[in-house]
């Protein structure tokens, strides 16, 4: 059983989730301050971290499965289940990893929801502005003349 390897992977996962949280906070700052020029870059950086997390998750799952089989757990156990079934001192360490990961994921979800609301609010404000701009500027009528809604468009039929 390789508890040390699992613990190392869990530390790395915490570091990546913490980095992801930092990137999400950077994204929020960019949204709030209107510095949208950098949003594509931060989105790319977030995707890089997510790809690293996906790769790490595959390795962590394999190590967890090996430990689970060795201590008599069913396939695909949760980290909490592995922690509860593991001998000391690993049970305590794995439980602490579990708590830390839960805290990071909770923080990430909250920040992600807040960022989504900010973006949706910004998009709604842009939409409202566009509607107001269109309404204020009027439209062109069938004759190609400007029709601001206060005057009837003049047609050639009425002039002849």
RATA-V22214 format. One record per backbone hydrogen bond with DSSP energy under -1.0 kcal/mol. NH is the residue of the N-H (numbers start at 1). CO is the residue of the C=O. Records with the same first field share a line. If there is no record, write none. Layout:
# RATA-V22214
NH: CO, CO
This chain:
# RATA-V22214
6: 2
7: 3
8: 4
9: 5
10: 6
11: 7
12: 8
13: 9
14: 10
15: 11
16: 12
17: 13
18: 14
19: 15
20: 16
21: 17
22: 18
23: 19
24: 20
25: 21
26: 22
27: 23
28: 24
29: 25
30: 26
31: 27
32: 28
33: 29
35: 30
36: 34
38: 35
39: 36
42: 38
43: 39
44: 40
45: 41
46: 42
47: 43
48: 44
49: 45
50: 46
51: 47
52: 48
53: 49
54: 50
55: 51
56: 52
57: 53
58: 54
59: 55
60: 56
61: 57
62: 58
63: 59
64: 60
65: 61
66: 62
67: 63
68: 64
69: 65
70: 66
71: 67
73: 68
82: 78
83: 79
84: 80
85: 81
86: 82
91: 87
93: 89
94: 90
95: 91
96: 92
97: 93
98: 94
99: 95
100: 96
101: 97
102: 98
103: 99
104: 100
105: 101
106: 102
107: 103
108: 104
109: 105
110: 106
111: 107
112: 108
113: 109
114: 110
115: 111
116: 112
117: 113
118: 114
119: 115
120: 116
121: 117
122: 118
123: 119
124: 120
125: 121
126: 122
127: 123
128: 124
129: 125
130: 126
131: 127
132: 128
133: 129
134: 130
135: 131
136: 132
137: 133
138: 134
139: 147
141: 145
144: 141
147: 139
160: 156
